[in-house]
Amino acid sequence: MSRLCKLRSAMAAGLAVVMAMAFAGQTAIAAVCGGQSLLGKLESEDPQLYQQVADEAASTPNGEAVLWKVTGNGTAAPSYLFGTIHMTDVRVATLSDPVKQAMGTVKVLALEVLGIGDKKAQQSIFTKRRDLVLLRGGSLWRYLEPGMQNSVARDLQLVGISQIVARRLQPWVAAVALSVSPCESKRQHTDHPMQDQALAIYAKERGIEVVGLETMAEQFSVYSSMSIKEQAIFLIDVARLSDQMHDFNETMIQSYLDRKVTWYVPFINAITGRNKTAAEKEVKVNYMTALIDKRNVDLAERTEAVLKTGNAMIAIGAYRLPGEQGLVTLLRKRGFTVTAVN
């Protein structure tokens, strides 16, 4: 399964924090993001490769739903696990009827990271923990080949980060910033709530307590703990896809809406895997173990404490749910009964 895709999904929540300052003070942007789903294009242009993607998707467990009911293991009452997508598109930011029905029984909403969309909280982390986002010396550009420096600088400018700011950023920050299209970046940091924010707003309007499973500092620390070499390889990987990011974003949204959550991972692997060097693949395996698998174990532990109180909604990135190391499997191993709802 594609480590790049999982990392991009895991870092999507961090993007909201990283980019907050870049768009501070801008007025609302009434943008409609374009792009086309590339799954259909792959099916028509390369049926054999498409079938390989379909087969891998089918072999990945727990990909048939994004909303799950959680019972058993001493829970006081049923709770829910909801896989979110960190996008502002109205098709996902508008909560579905099954999610609203589940929220009708909920007393606490636990988000993956609390504070997304809170500009004061976001700016505070930049002020207090600059060590997590800024290089301790040197320039970002030294980690890129000369031919790539201009394109990365241009792409960062499109999402609101000037060259003066960009040169001081750790590579992971730049990679996160480029992981969505410029259109989506602007929407996220103006008046367009991501699905996670829409869920939090819905909860607060109904008097439901909203908590976070991780703090911003914890999330940033995980990313910053990668070596600069590892961060640079991830940045290069993302930069190679930047011209198609609208289409990749639309593919992610469509796979989510169609409940083909397990399709996006092998799709990205099929599209991008041919361009990776052996060194890039090796580095990616090493840091993904820490960034994805270990974090899932930690999140499962924190989730368990919330679930046992009952009447809870756990909202975590959808691409963390399926798979042998996904949260559905990890919660079942902890003794919970996890049943697909929608």
Secondary structure, DSSP 8 states (H G I E B T S, - for coil): --HHHHHHHHHHHHHHHHTTTTTTT------------HHHHHHHH-HHHHHHHHHHHHHSSS-S-SEEEEE-TT-SS-EEEEEE-----HHHHS--HHHHHHHTT-SEEEEEETTTT-HHHHHHHHHH-GGGTB-SSS-GGGGS-HHHHHHHHHHHHHTT--HHHHTTB-HHHHHHHTTS-HHHHHHHTTT---HHHHHHHHHHHTT-EEEEEE-HHHHHHHHHTS-HHHHHHHHHHHHHHGGGHHHHHHHHHHHHHTT-HHHHHHHHHHHHGGG--HHHHHHHHHHHIIIIIIHHHHHHHHHHHHHTTSSEEEEEEGGGSSSTTSHHHHHHHTT-EEEE--
